Amino acid sequence: MSQRLYAEDPEPSERNPTGPLLVPVRSGPLGHTARVFRTALGDRTAVAFTSEERLTAVLGPDQPWITLAEPALRALTEPLGVTALTVDPQLAAPAPRPLPQHTAPAPTATAPYRRVPLGAAPTP
């Protein structure tokens, strides 16, 4: 009796997107680049939307996008080590920005400092 391997069988509940996907991009000097996002666990993922309304609801109306088929998007991101694809995410948080570097304000003294020798009680 041969043993069957089910590791590559898709789950019945998995949804495969059909038709073109709207892929968020960044514009650069050499053209458009697909944006790569992070999941809640920190893994990198390609993101695509099935409608312009869904893309706008999550990323805003100013987000540029291009239309790609799923195999093309996977082929584009796979050389970057991105193998996950998230379709129609419900939430996207902005990337964290570094906190501005503040310099400590100079101390303001209300009375002049006095040196007190160790073991001596301070005088008022």
HUKABEL-V260214 format. One record per pair of residues at least 24 apart in sequence whose C-alpha atoms are under 8 Angstrom apart, sorted by sequence separation. I is the first residue (numbers start at 0). GAP is how many residues later the second one is. D is the distance in Angstrom with one decimal. If there is no record, write none. Layout:
i=[I:I]
gap=[GAP:GAP]
d=[D:D]
This chain:
i=[22:23:22:21:22:20:21:45:20:21:45:20:21:19:20:21:45:57:57:16:21:54:57:58:53:57:45:26:44:45:47:49:24:25:43:44:45:46:47:48:49:23:24:44:45:46:47:48:23:24:43:44:45:46:47:48:23:24:44:46:22:23:46:21:22:21:22:21:22:20:21:19:20:19:20:19:20:18:19:16:16]
gap=[24:24:25:26:26:27:27:27:28:28:28:29:29:30:30:30:31:31:32:33:33:33:33:33:34:34:36:37:37:37:37:37:38:38:38:38:38:38:38:38:38:39:39:39:39:39:39:39:40:40:40:40:40:40:40:40:41:41:41:41:42:42:42:43:43:44:44:45:45:46:46:47:47:48:48:49:49:50:50:53:70]
d=[6.5:6.9:4.7:5.4:6.5:5.8:5.0:7.8:5.6:6.2:7.9:5.3:6.8:7.3:7.6:7.1:7.0:7.6:6.5:7.7:7.6:7.5:5.8:6.9:6.8:6.2:6.8:8.0:5.8:7.7:7.5:7.3:7.6:7.0:6.0:6.9:6.2:5.8:6.4:5.5:6.5:6.7:5.8:4.8:4.7:4.9:4.9:4.7:6.0:5.2:7.2:5.4:6.1:5.9:6.2:7.7:4.3:6.9:6.5:7.5:5.2:6.7:7.6:6.1:5.3:5.7:6.1:4.7:6.8:5.5:6.5:6.0:5.3:5.6:5.8:4.8:6.8:6.7:7.3:7.4:7.6]
